[in-house]
């Protein structure tokens, strides 16, 4: 976070996260439970997968829209028969 926003903003963001966590722990009278490194990795994978699915859907829609706009018409009688010379 420091690389993206700077040291001061990173410190404020971390302080804010600690304050929010402390508030919820006191409010709900619950013990702090560390979710662990694996939780963060799984959450990151899940979010990345959802993002890629959304991107794929957007690309499919974009391609489908382009195909509808072009409307290619196929005329079979314009294709030369097998074995005929096109240059005649």
Residue pairs with C-beta under 8 A, 6 or more apart in sequence:
1 9
1 10
1 13
1 14
2 10
5 13
21 32
24 30
25 31
25 32
80 86
